[in-house]
Amino acid sequence: MSIIQSGQSTDSRQESSTRGLSVNAAFLKDIKDDNRELKHLMDQLTPMTSHPEIAVNHWGEIVGLLSDLSDQLAFHFTLEEAYGYFDHAIETEPQLSMTAGLLRGEHTELFELARSLAEEVAEVPSDETEPIAKFLRKLKKFRNQFERHEEAELELILDALSDDIGVGD
């Protein structure tokens, strides 16, 4: 297992190839902070986007939050891809490779959807409930897709951990 201690550079990794899953402490802290920020943004959006008549009263805030969400997702996906949190596990656990590739491939689509929503929200008339309702349906579809993606990534990580530590042995 390779672990980067807090404060160490990536050049001073302590590695052991006896296990397939790499744990990178710097990555874990960054992803924890990132996930906290994503959750905070989603938690702020949820009540404001729960109904078109509520959204009308918060449209300016929603516009700003979706812009922030788009930026945060860019950071989120960059973290996952830059740190390669499943790369080593996939090298040693080929059965996980296909799933990881599919999930990694979804990053571009999800980011493009988030960016598109962030741009589109600014064009929606903030005083008309029907266009707002239509937009909120798109936003809900995106959120569901993103949540399924994150759940699938978590399942992949848990599968890699399970294989790595031999759960069921």
C-alpha positions in Angstrom: 0.0 0.0 0.0 1.4 3.4 -0.8 0.6 6.2 1.6 1.6 9.8 1.4 1.9 11.2 4.8 0.5 14.7 5.4 3.2 17.2 4.6 5.3 14.8 2.4 5.8 15.4 -1.2 4.7 12.8 -3.7 8.4 11.9 -4.3 8.7 10.6 -0.7 6.0 8.0 -0.9 6.3 4.9 1.2 5.2 2.0 -1.1 4.6 -1.6 -0.8 3.3 -3.7 -3.6 1.7 -6.4 -1.5 -1.8 -4.8 -1.8 -3.6 -3.4 -4.8 -5.2 -0.3 -3.4 -3.3 2.9 -3.1 -4.2 5.3 -0.3 -3.0 8.8 -0.8 -3.5 10.9 2.4 -3.2 14.2 0.5 -5.8 13.0 -1.9 -8.1 11.9 0.9 -8.0 15.3 2.5 -8.5 17.1 -0.7 -11.4 14.9 -1.7 -13.0 15.1 1.7 -12.9 18.9 1.6 -14.2 18.8 -2.0 -17.0 16.5 -1.1 -17.9 18.7 1.9 -18.2 21.7 -0.5 -20.2 19.8 -3.0 -22.6 18.7 -0.3 -22.9 22.2 1.0 -23.8 23.6 -2.5 -26.3 20.8 -3.0 -27.8 21.4 0.4 -28.2 25.1 -0.4 -29.8 24.4 -3.8 -32.3 21.7 -2.6 -34.8 23.8 -0.7 -34.6 26.7 -3.2 -35.3 24.3 -6.2 -37.9 22.2 -4.5 -40.8 24.0 -6.2 -41.0 26.6 -9.0 -42.8 29.1 -6.8 -40.0 28.9 -4.2 -37.3 29.1 -6.9 -38.8 32.4 -8.3 -38.0 34.0 -4.9 -34.4 32.7 -4.9 -33.5 32.8 -8.6 -30.5 35.1 -8.2 -29.1 32.8 -5.5 -29.8 29.8 -7.7 -27.9 31.3 -10.6 -24.8 31.9 -8.4 -25.0 28.5 -6.7 -25.1 26.7 -10.1 -22.1 28.7 -11.3 -20.3 27.7 -8.1 -21.4 24.1 -8.5 -20.1 24.0 -12.1 -16.7 25.3 -10.8 -16.7 22.8 -7.9 -17.4 19.9 -10.2 -14.5 20.9 -12.5 -12.3 20.7 -9.4 -13.9 17.5 -8.2 -13.4 15.6 -11.4 -9.9 17.1 -11.8 -9.0 15.8 -8.3 -10.3 12.3 -9.1 -8.4 12.1 -12.4 -5.2 13.8 -11.2 -4.7 11.7 -8.2 -5.8 8.6 -10.0 -7.5 7.2 -7.0 -8.2 3.8 -8.6 -5.3 3.6 -11.0 -3.2 1.2 -9.0 -6.1 -0.9 -7.9 -7.2 -1.3 -11.5 -3.7 -2.4 -12.6 -3.8 -5.2 -10.0 -7.6 -5.8 -10.2 -8.4 -5.9 -14.0 -12.1 -6.9 -13.4 -12.6 -3.3 -12.0 -10.9 -1.7 -15.0 -14.0 -1.6 -17.2 -16.2 0.0 -14.5 -13.5 2.5 -13.6 -13.1 3.5 -17.3 -16.9 4.0 -17.7 -17.1 6.1 -14.6 -14.1 8.2 -15.6 -15.7 8.7 -19.0 -18.8 10.1 -17.3 -16.8 13.0 -15.8 -16.8 15.0 -19.1 -20.5 14.5 -19.7 -21.5 15.4 -16.1 -19.3 18.5 -16.2 -20.7 19.6 -19.5 -24.2 19.1 -18.2 -23.4 21.2 -15.1 -21.8 23.9 -17.1 -24.7 24.0 -19.5 -27.2 24.3 -16.6 -25.1 27.1 -15.1 -25.3 29.0 -18.4 -28.9 28.2 -19.1 -30.2 29.2 -15.6 -29.1 32.8 -16.4 -31.4 32.9 -19.5 -34.5 31.6 -17.7 -37.0 34.4 -17.0 -36.9 34.7 -13.2 -40.6 35.7 -12.9 -42.2 33.0 -14.9 -42.9 29.7 -13.2 -43.4 27.5 -16.3 -39.8 28.1 -17.7 -38.5 27.7 -14.2 -40.4 24.4 -13.7 -38.9 23.2 -17.0 -35.4 24.1 -15.9 -35.9 22.6 -12.4 -36.8 19.3 -14.1 -33.5 19.4 -16.0 -31.7 20.2 -12.8 -33.3 17.3 -11.0 -32.4 14.9 -13.8 -28.7 16.1 -13.6 -28.7 15.7 -9.8 -30.0 12.2 -10.1 -27.4 11.3 -12.7 -24.6 12.8 -10.6 -25.7 11.0 -7.5 -25.8 7.7 -9.4 -22.3 8.4 -10.7 -21.0 9.1 -7.2 -22.7 6.0 -5.7 -21.1 3.9 -8.5 -17.7 5.4 -7.7 -18.1 4.6 -4.1 -19.2 1.1 -4.9 -16.1 0.6 -7.1 -13.8 1.9 -4.3 -15.5 -0.4 -1.8 -15.2 -3.4 -4.2 -11.4 -2.6 -4.6 -11.0 -2.4 -0.8 -13.0 -5.6 -0.3 -10.8 -7.4 -2.9 -7.7 -5.8 -1.4 -8.3 -6.7 2.2 -9.9 -10.1 1.4 -13.4 -9.6 2.8 -15.1 -12.9 3.0 -11.8 -14.9 3.5 
